């Protein structure tokens, strides 16, 4: 099917990732430090990414491409939300990050409780994640 879809000029792309963040469908990802259109069927052709690109590396073209698949986009979003909501747990990191990951929206309160403990354990200001369970 011939339709309007984005095209990324890899020579102009500076790898900032603004387009990937602006793409609500998840069609753009960063690969080897450059933006790449990962799936034609995720691109709705509306161009939210166009204005986000500071270098003008993204433009519209008319070409043969798979039709936009809203069901696939929604399934991908649900999978990503599940992973972000705890489907994948990241171990390690600094104690503050652990508290944020563990308590979510209560992170400020948790960090307030953690700060005195951290200062007592590390008066020099050095932080070691192995010191906290």
Secondary structure in CASP SS format (residue, H / E / C, confidence):
PFRMAT SS
TARGET T0000
AUTHOR 0000-0000-0000
METHOD secondary structure of the structure
MODEL  1
X C 1.00
X E 1.00
X E 1.00
X E 1.00
X E 1.00
X E 1.00
X E 1.00
X E 1.00
X C 1.00
X C 1.00
X C 1.00
X C 1.00
X C 1.00
X C 1.00
X C 1.00
X C 1.00
X C 1.00
X H 1.00
X H 1.00
X H 1.00
X H 1.00
X H 1.00
X C 1.00
X C 1.00
X C 1.00
X C 1.00
X C 1.00
X E 1.00
X E 1.00
X E 1.00
X E 1.00
X C 1.00
X C 1.00
X E 1.00
X E 1.00
X E 1.00
X E 1.00
X C 1.00
X C 1.00
X H 1.00
X H 1.00
X H 1.00
X C 1.00
X C 1.00
X C 1.00
X C 1.00
X C 1.00
X H 1.00
X H 1.00
X H 1.00
X H 1.00
X H 1.00
X C 1.00
X C 1.00
X C 1.00
X C 1.00
X C 1.00
X E 1.00
X E 1.00
X E 1.00
X E 1.00
X E 1.00
X E 1.00
X E 1.00
X C 1.00
X C 1.00
X C 1.00
X C 1.00
X C 1.00
X H 1.00
X H 1.00
X H 1.00
X H 1.00
X H 1.00
X H 1.00
X H 1.00
X H 1.00
X H 1.00
X H 1.00
X H 1.00
X H 1.00
X H 1.00
X H 1.00
X H 1.00
X H 1.00
X H 1.00
X H 1.00
X C 1.00
X C 1.00
X C 1.00
X C 1.00
X C 1.00
X C 1.00
X C 1.00
X H 1.00
X H 1.00
X H 1.00
X H 1.00
X H 1.00
X H 1.00
X H 1.00
X H 1.00
X H 1.00
X H 1.00
X H 1.00
X H 1.00
X H 1.00
X H 1.00
X H 1.00
X H 1.00
X H 1.00
X H 1.00
X H 1.00
X H 1.00
X H 1.00
X H 1.00
X H 1.00
X H 1.00
X H 1.00
X H 1.00
X H 1.00
X C 1.00
X C 1.00
X C 1.00
X C 1.00
X C 1.00
X C 1.00
X C 1.00
X H 1.00
X H 1.00
X H 1.00
X C 1.00
X C 1.00
END
